[in-house]
Amino acid sequence: MTAIVLYCRPGFEKECGAEIQEKASWNEVYGFLKLSKNEGLVQFHLHDESQAQRLMQKLPLTRLIFAREWFATLDDAVELPEYNRVEVISEALGERFHYQELRVETVDTNDGKALSKFCRKLSVPLRQYLRKSGVLAKKESGNYSDNAIVLHALFLSGQQVQLGYSFARNTSEHVMGIPRLKFPNASPSRSTLKLDEAFLHFIPKSDWDTRLTSGLNAVDLGSAPGGWTYQLVRRGMMVKAVDNGPMAESLMETGQVKHYEQDGFKFRPHRKNNYWLVCDMIENPTKVAKLMASWMIDGDCKEAMFNLKLPPSAGRYQLVMKNLQTIKDLLSDNNIRYEMYAKHLYYDREEVTVHLRVLENR
Ligand SMILES: C[S@@+](CC[C@H](N)C(=O)[O-])C[C@H]1O[C@@H](n2cnc3c(N)ncnc32)[C@H](O)[C@@H]1O
């Protein structure tokens, strides 16, 4: 027996489980779930290791909405003694793989956070020991070959660790899929971190010079008080901010923002020179999905970043899939080539973030 362990936001284990089960079945991989309620941890048990490997190679992590990160287990969790923990972990690893990187992890709960000091302390000698014994690469370059493997050590407690691996080209670049972002004091709201993370997650850094750069025009629907506008302004963009609520004076003073006190569902720019559409309106997600598709169809933006609100009840995964399908259908009916990815990001709560980009509007 082997399992794929997936990390998600605590409270969203059901959604994460439903999604991996469905998307695995599209790849003819079948298994059963074990959810750790409110611990942000899902285990998808499979009959043999080759299935886990096949799935983790075929299904891009970027295609999973609710999973932040994943790894395949190496055997059962290892019981740790009071002393010689490093040696016990090394012995459990054996010589099955050569790893490029070690990720020491805990669950995303208060208990998990309480363990992080212990983990930080242990990770130094563990890393050294594994490097010395040749199990771990001497240096983490971040520039890995196609079949490079990442070692995961998930500490369930001070006495138990689950070891596993993921493929470097199909794993998160952040430990447990969580980027550590600093709140910028100049931003008028904490929501700013959501758009900051979204840009980091969806737009490759190598494209920032062309797709997130000064001189581009952007529209921000549901912009007040201006946390998202702040992210656009700080990248040098000119922003049309649409909201009946007030915008922060500091943003208006930059001269890069024009405030429209209008309904975001009715507003449209007069000229077709707008690159970004961002939307953080807390509104019916199906209405938002249709609005985003219509901007693309009408050629009123090239890329959009928006939230789809999640209902508090069951069926949240299915609802997101339904709204994404609505967008796909509308764009296909209008012969638009596009790419679309969705993720329940770390700074998202009761919403998922979607990135939509038009590739060709025929
Ligand atoms: C979560 S807040 C946006 C926060 C903003 N992104 C920030 O970072 O400061 C949602 C905003 O959407 C606005 N909103 C909701 N429905 C709207 C609509 N139909 N048209 C325009 N704004 C709307 C609300 O007035 C509210 O200011």
The ligand as an ORCA input file, in Angstrom:
! r2SCAN-3c Opt
* xyz 0 1
  C     -13.122     42.278     -0.703
  S     -13.478     43.901     -1.097
  C     -12.211     44.310     -2.212
  C     -10.929     44.581     -1.555
  C      -9.894     45.125     -2.517
  N      -9.562     44.162     -3.547
  C      -8.637     45.487     -1.792
  O      -7.643     44.787     -1.956
  O      -8.634     46.488     -1.062
  C     -14.844     43.775     -2.149
  C     -15.261     45.091     -2.767
  O     -16.143     44.795     -3.836
  C     -17.030     45.852     -3.951
  N     -18.180     45.404     -4.751
  C     -19.035     44.393     -4.493
  N     -19.964     44.319     -5.475
  C     -19.637     45.284     -6.382
  C     -20.196     45.707     -7.617
  N     -21.261     45.108     -8.133
  N     -19.605     46.736     -8.272
  C     -18.518     47.356     -7.765
  N     -17.957     46.994     -6.589
  C     -18.512     45.975     -5.914
  C     -17.356     46.229     -2.512
  O     -17.798     47.573     -2.435
  C     -16.004     46.021     -1.833
  O     -15.304     47.240     -1.734
*
